Structure formats: C-alpha cells, structure tokens
C-alpha cells in the first residue's frame, strides 16, 4: 500500500494523469512562463501590475469562432502539415511590457533539402495576421503588448489563437497559379 501511494505521488510529480493540452497559471508582477509542447509564453517581470490568470491550450482543430474564409491559403493544400494550433487566454488585455510567444515551426534545418514554407496565423478576435517563417528557422518568437477581446476561452475574455502550418514551396506555387494568382516566394497575390 505504501508503495502504491509513493508511485502515485511520483507519477503526479511527473505530470501523469494531467491534461498535457492545457496549462493554467496565475502570473504576478514578477513575471512567469507557461509552456506546452511546441509553444512557450513568457510574461516578463514588470509586464503586469497585479496577478493575472492565464490559460494556454493546444487545440485539435482551428476553432470555429475565428472566420476562416480565404484566410488559410496554405490550409487548402493536400500536402501540408499542421505543426500546432494553440490558444492563449487571459483576464488581462494589455501589458506594460510585451509578452513573448515562442513557437516551434520547423524541424532542424538540413541544407539541400526540400524548400518548406511555414506560416503562423494569429487571430486576435478582430482579424488575422500571417507571418512567413524561413525553413532554416526552428522557432519563431512573436511579441504582443495586448490580447484581443473575444479571442479567449474558458471564461477568459482576452486571447490569441495561433496556427502553425507548413507546406512544400512547389505545392504553394502550383496552387497559387491554379487560383490565378502570382506566387511571390512568400505569398499568393491576386492578379
């Protein structure tokens, strides 16, 4: 019986039995960090005046609340990879110093390998912003002074939805041309 109690205590300390897709934490003026596989959020010291609750979750699919009409050009490709879909929620909308959101976007780079384009789509409750990331970068860091109202979940009003997608450049170029666009090397422009 004592061994079972010790084993259960050890398993709990390693994180067994917990939801690895959701982290909730109160962060104070001294700062703090939230982390899940593929993403780390750092709230620097001095970014907050008083303690604030944060929620970071890894999602299975893009939430239906952000409109998806013509936003994810890369999402339409057959040969594309969803690296991760995340939602950061908070009871705070503004920060005194920028928070840092580091995303894993690519596996280790190998020169001479297929050219892969990664894109990060961020939805703040009002609209999307996309960022292209070169294949040579394993991670990318975004900084934010605010989170958008209406993008949070779990009872938190403010938030940010982040989607990381990858696809071979030749597929992006071909799909762009099929749609009557011009591939610029990083995006599809309409003619």
Protein Blocks (a to p, Z undefined) as FASTA:
>chain_A
ZZmmmmmmmmmmnogoiafkbccddddfkopadddehiacdddehkambdcdddddddfb
dcfklccehklmmlmpmbbcdfbdcddddfbfbdfbdcdddddfbdcddehiacdddddd
ddehjaccdddddfklmbdcdddfbdcehiagehiabdcddddddddfklmmmmmmmnop
acehlaccdZZ
